[in-house]
Amino acid sequence: MGKEILNKIESFGNVFKREYGSQWSKKQLQADWRYSIKFFFNHSFMRGRRDSLSIRFKDKSIEVLERTFFRDQNFSFDNLKEELKQNGVNNKADRLMVLDALKFIKTLEGYNITNYTIKRLKENEQEIYDELKDIKYVGDKIATLYLREICWMFEIRIKNPALIFPVDTWVKQIINRLKLLDEGVLSPNELKKIKDSKVKEKAIEACLNNNIDPIKFNAGVWYIGTHSLEIVLKNLDRIN
């Protein structure tokens, strides 16, 4: 795959950063632990379903936290679990993720997961990745997605780009179409057999070989995947 197309995808990463970065305040993330929790949940609910559904359950969870844990950090987790269910967070995995994340956050200084993540990334990037993955229903995709945003927002450079390279269906399909997984484009059935770790490996290898920033490239692929129709409509006049 030519460097030109990789550069174009990387440029969409800059678009992603401009549009997304303005939504959150770096200063508030470090000063307000409640705000930092909302930022974490803004990523941890994005689990293999429609974004609109993830956002709905996330918002309903925050509604509950506003009147419970955010007011009283000793609020019963059993009661919180029931409150989440009663408020329409009817996905059990979401409820368990919220509770386990809060248990983890309660162990942190000042309850601030942003500050803790920044500190641990500088100390041991692999360990903070593992700690996040240990939270129930936070797998590789969510951990790397969250770490990618923290690294980008706070300009943290890490040694292993695989720790900030989330892979979802869109990423996998686009990497396949770029022929980075094989000499040709794999069929849907063949693509299903490819592990996310290989997708990361091949994509990062292509980036490094072409002097492309893996984090910008990854964000660019995400942007293209989620804005594909919008991008096509904007460029219709260029299509013969």
Kinemage of the C-alpha trace (Angstrom):
@kinemage 1
@onewidth
@group {chain A} dominant
@subgroup {mainchain}
@vectorlist {calphas} color= white
{ca met a 1} P 0.000 0.000 0.000
{ca gly a 2} L 1.428 3.382 -1.041
{ca lys a 3} L 2.524 5.990 1.436
{ca glu a 4} L 0.175 8.563 -0.100
{ca ile a 5} L -2.998 6.799 1.041
{ca leu a 6} L -1.477 6.159 4.483
{ca asn a 7} L -0.689 9.871 4.760
{ca lys a 8} L -4.258 10.749 3.834
{ca ile a 9} L -5.615 8.465 6.531
{ca glu a 10} L -3.171 9.987 9.024
{ca ser a 11} L -4.524 13.438 8.107
{ca phe a 12} L -8.030 12.295 9.073
{ca gly a 13} L -6.525 11.556 12.481
{ca asn a 14} L -5.795 15.266 12.816
{ca val a 15} L -9.413 16.009 11.884
{ca phe a 16} L -10.549 13.561 14.562
{ca lys a 17} L -8.348 15.266 17.148
{ca arg a 18} L -9.671 18.738 16.305
{ca glu a 19} L -13.310 17.680 16.417
{ca tyr a 20} L -13.104 15.360 19.400
{ca gly a 21} L -10.464 17.119 21.494
{ca ser a 22} L -12.555 20.266 21.837
{ca gln a 23} L -15.289 18.310 23.634
{ca trp a 24} L -13.263 17.731 26.804
{ca ser a 25} L -11.250 20.062 29.040
{ca lys a 26} L -7.758 18.815 29.928
{ca lys a 27} L -7.684 21.086 32.961
{ca gln a 28} L -11.021 19.827 34.254
{ca leu a 29} L -10.057 16.193 33.663
{ca gln a 30} L -7.168 16.627 36.084
{ca ala a 31} L -9.027 18.797 38.585
{ca asp a 32} L -12.475 17.152 38.767
{ca trp a 33} L -12.635 13.430 39.537
{ca arg a 34} L -16.320 13.249 38.614
{ca tyr a 35} L -15.569 14.731 35.201
{ca ser a 36} L -12.702 12.252 34.757
{ca ile a 37} L -15.076 9.358 35.483
{ca lys a 38} L -17.488 10.645 32.849
{ca phe a 39} L -14.606 10.741 30.359
{ca phe a 40} L -13.693 7.142 31.157
{ca phe a 41} L -17.288 5.942 30.790
{ca asn a 42} L -17.551 7.854 27.532
{ca his a 43} L -15.147 5.220 26.205
{ca ser a 44} L -15.907 2.137 28.292
{ca phe a 45} L -19.512 1.864 27.067
{ca met a 46} L -18.418 1.593 23.411
{ca arg a 47} L -18.655 -2.179 23.237
{ca gly a 48} L -19.527 -3.770 19.879
{ca arg a 49} L -22.979 -2.241 19.369
{ca arg a 50} L -24.528 0.866 17.863
{ca asp a 51} L -22.987 4.045 19.240
{ca ser a 52} L -26.456 5.446 19.920
{ca leu a 53} L -27.221 2.492 22.196
{ca ser a 54} L -23.902 2.792 24.028
{ca ile a 55} L -24.461 6.506 24.578
{ca arg a 56} L -27.974 5.898 25.885
{ca phe a 57} L -26.798 3.402 28.512
{ca lys a 58} L -23.846 5.619 29.412
{ca asp a 59} L -26.098 8.640 29.940
{ca lys a 60} L -28.536 6.631 32.058
{ca ser a 61} L -25.628 5.409 34.189
{ca ile a 62} L -24.322 8.943 34.699
{ca glu a 63} L -27.828 10.032 35.766
{ca val a 64} L -27.679 7.450 38.543
{ca leu a 65} L -24.142 8.389 39.589
{ca glu a 66} L -25.102 12.067 39.815
{ca arg a 67} L -27.564 11.281 42.589
{ca thr a 68} L -25.627 8.470 44.289
{ca phe a 69} L -21.870 7.889 44.065
{ca phe a 70} L -21.018 11.443 43.021
{ca arg a 71} L -22.705 12.672 46.215
{ca asp a 72} L -21.729 9.849 48.544
{ca gln a 73} L -18.696 7.707 47.735
{ca asn a 74} L -19.790 5.232 50.408
{ca phe a 75} L -23.113 4.626 48.676
{ca ser a 76} L -23.914 0.910 48.722
{ca phe a 77} L -22.808 -0.856 45.545
{ca asp a 78} L -25.720 -3.278 45.931
{ca asn a 79} L -28.122 -0.345 45.940
{ca leu a 80} L -26.242 1.271 43.080
{ca lys a 81} L -26.580 -1.893 41.018
{ca glu a 82} L -30.338 -1.848 41.569
{ca glu a 83} L -30.568 1.886 40.823
{ca leu a 84} L -28.811 1.330 37.495
{ca lys a 85} L -31.241 -1.416 36.581
{ca gln a 86} L -34.268 0.627 37.582
{ca asn a 87} L -33.010 3.581 35.532
{ca gly a 88} L -32.932 1.555 32.331
{ca val a 89} L -29.366 0.270 32.257
{ca asn a 90} L -30.751 -3.151 31.393
{ca asn a 91} L -27.519 -4.633 30.062
{ca lys a 92} L -25.977 -6.666 32.881
{ca ala a 93} L -22.474 -6.275 31.463
{ca asp a 94} L -22.827 -2.478 31.601
{ca arg a 95} L -23.913 -2.570 35.233
{ca leu a 96} L -21.055 -4.853 36.231
{ca met a 97} L -18.564 -2.713 34.328
{ca val a 98} L -19.744 0.449 36.082
{ca leu a 99} L -19.541 -1.146 39.521
{ca asp a 100} L -16.121 -2.692 38.929
{ca ala a 101} L -14.756 0.552 37.485
{ca leu a 102} L -15.957 2.457 40.548
{ca lys a 103} L -14.370 -0.112 42.864
{ca phe a 104} L -11.092 0.446 41.034
{ca ile a 105} L -11.484 4.231 41.100
{ca lys a 106} L -12.177 4.209 44.850
{ca thr a 107} L -8.630 2.898 45.384
{ca leu a 108} L -7.078 5.871 43.555
{ca glu a 109} L -5.794 9.057 45.123
{ca gly a 110} L -8.521 11.669 44.878
{ca tyr a 111} L -10.621 9.210 42.834
{ca asn a 112} L -9.100 10.738 39.701
{ca ile a 113} L -8.625 8.076 37.030
{ca thr a 114} L -7.168 10.593 34.565
{ca asn a 115} L -4.312 11.618 36.854
{ca tyr a 116} L -3.667 8.012 37.802
{ca thr a 117} L -3.548 6.920 34.164
{ca ile a 118} L -1.126 9.701 33.215
{ca lys a 119} L 1.144 8.827 36.138
{ca arg a 120} L 1.112 5.094 35.411
{ca leu a 121} L 1.682 5.564 31.675
{ca lys a 122} L 4.918 7.340 32.511
{ca glu a 123} L 5.919 4.677 35.035
{ca asn a 124} L 4.847 1.450 33.346
{ca glu a 125} L 2.605 1.614 30.280
{ca gln a 126} L 2.017 -2.148 30.173
{ca glu a 127} L 0.821 -2.276 33.773
{ca ile a 128} L -1.787 0.483 33.411
{ca tyr a 129} L -3.062 -1.272 30.278
{ca asp a 130} L -3.352 -4.504 32.287
{ca glu a 131} L -5.069 -2.717 35.180
{ca leu a 132} L -7.712 -1.270 32.886
{ca lys a 133} L -8.254 -4.634 31.210
{ca asp a 134} L -8.842 -6.169 34.637
{ca ile a 135} L -12.006 -4.085 34.997
{ca lys a 136} L -14.954 -6.292 34.090
{ca tyr a 137} L -15.984 -6.002 30.433
{ca val a 138} L -13.117 -3.650 29.626
{ca gly a 139} L -11.172 -5.601 27.033
{ca asp a 140} L -8.335 -4.650 24.730
{ca lys a 141} L -10.477 -2.401 22.537
{ca ile a 142} L -11.736 -0.238 25.404
{ca ala a 143} L -8.413 -0.103 27.262
{ca thr a 144} L -6.502 0.940 24.144
{ca leu a 145} L -9.202 3.411 23.093
{ca tyr a 146} L -9.078 5.152 26.475
{ca leu a 147} L -5.275 5.133 26.584
{ca arg a 148} L -5.099 6.491 23.035
{ca glu a 149} L -7.176 9.520 23.998
{ca ile a 150} L -5.213 10.158 27.192
{ca cys a 151} L -1.886 9.901 25.352
{ca trp a 152} L -3.092 12.190 22.617
{ca met a 153} L -4.694 14.820 24.843
{ca phe a 154} L -1.748 15.004 27.234
{ca glu a 155} L 0.941 14.459 24.585
{ca ile a 156} L 2.358 11.323 26.171
{ca arg a 157} L 4.687 9.200 24.050
{ca ile a 158} L 4.840 5.489 24.807
{ca lys a 159} L 7.149 2.731 23.629
{ca asn a 160} L 4.543 0.190 22.527
{ca pro a 161} L 2.016 1.680 20.056
{ca ala a 162} L -0.078 -1.512 20.248
{ca leu a 163} L -1.286 -0.315 23.666
{ca ile a 164} L -2.977 2.700 22.067
{ca phe a 165} L -4.188 1.064 18.845
{ca pro a 166} L -7.828 0.006 19.343
{ca val a 167} L -9.299 -2.372 16.769
{ca asp a 168} L -13.007 -2.621 16.014
{ca thr a 169} L -14.948 -3.904 13.006
{ca trp a 170} L -14.379 -0.700 11.032
{ca val a 171} L -10.643 -0.707 11.680
{ca lys a 172} L -10.351 -4.353 10.709
{ca gln a 173} L -12.282 -3.854 7.472
{ca ile a 174} L -10.352 -0.763 6.432
{ca ile a 175} L -6.968 -2.330 7.216
{ca asn a 176} L -8.064 -5.288 5.103
{ca arg a 177} L -9.116 -3.043 2.205
{ca leu a 178} L -5.696 -1.400 2.373
{ca lys a 179} L -4.225 -4.889 1.797
{ca leu a 180} L -2.085 -4.633 4.906
{ca leu a 181} L -3.093 -8.087 6.164
{ca asp a 182} L -2.207 -9.998 3.017
{ca glu a 183} L -1.270 -9.478 -0.606
{ca gly a 184} L -4.943 -9.184 -1.489
{ca val a 185} L -8.236 -8.314 0.164
{ca leu a 186} L -9.484 -11.100 2.421
{ca ser a 187} L -13.064 -12.355 2.180
{ca pro a 188} L -15.414 -11.642 5.130
{ca asn a 189} L -15.031 -15.236 6.347
{ca glu a 190} L -11.249 -15.066 6.078
{ca leu a 191} L -11.194 -11.732 7.878
{ca lys a 192} L -13.164 -13.134 10.814
{ca lys a 193} L -10.317 -15.582 11.457
{ca ile a 194} L -7.728 -12.822 11.743
{ca lys a 195} L -6.925 -11.876 15.339
{ca asp a 196} L -6.977 -8.240 16.379
{ca ser a 197} L -3.349 -8.589 17.459
{ca lys a 198} L -2.341 -9.336 13.861
{ca val a 199} L -4.339 -6.353 12.594
{ca lys a 200} L -2.418 -4.142 15.022
{ca glu a 201} L 0.909 -5.694 14.134
{ca lys a 202} L 0.495 -5.266 10.377
{ca ala a 203} L -0.963 -1.755 10.596
{ca ile a 204} L 1.705 -0.494 12.993
{ca glu a 205} L 4.432 -2.094 10.878
{ca ala a 206} L 3.129 -0.277 7.789
{ca cys a 207} L 3.005 3.009 9.710
{ca leu a 208} L 6.538 2.761 11.046
{ca asn a 209} L 7.921 1.704 7.663
{ca asn a 210} L 6.375 4.810 6.083
{ca asn a 211} L 7.118 7.326 8.849
{ca ile a 212} L 3.433 7.519 9.795
{ca asp a 213} L 2.321 8.200 13.378
{ca pro a 214} L 0.391 5.039 14.444
{ca ile a 215} L -1.860 6.950 16.852
{ca lys a 216} L -2.883 9.467 14.170
{ca phe a 217} L -3.345 6.684 11.638
{ca asn a 218} L -5.547 4.716 14.033
{ca ala a 219} L -7.672 7.760 14.829
{ca gly a 220} L -7.915 8.451 11.104
{ca val a 221} L -9.209 4.953 10.419
{ca trp a 222} L -11.756 5.355 13.232
{ca tyr a 223} L -12.850 8.701 11.805
{ca ile a 224} L -13.251 7.283 8.310
{ca gly a 225} L -15.207 4.312 9.635
{ca thr a 226} L -17.664 6.420 11.625
{ca his a 227} L -17.982 9.221 9.041
{ca ser a 228} L -17.779 7.201 5.828
{ca leu a 229} L -21.079 8.443 4.365
{ca glu a 230} L -20.299 12.052 5.254
{ca ile a 231} L -16.840 11.788 3.653
{ca val a 232} L -18.259 10.279 0.459
{ca leu a 233} L -20.903 13.016 0.166
{ca lys a 234} L -18.284 15.738 0.607
{ca asn a 235} L -16.165 14.234 -2.170
{ca leu a 236} L -18.849 13.257 -4.697
{ca asp a 237} L -17.623 15.856 -7.162
{ca arg a 238} L -14.239 14.099 -7.308
{ca ile a 239} L -15.736 10.734 -8.233
{ca asn a 240} L -15.860 9.999 -11.973
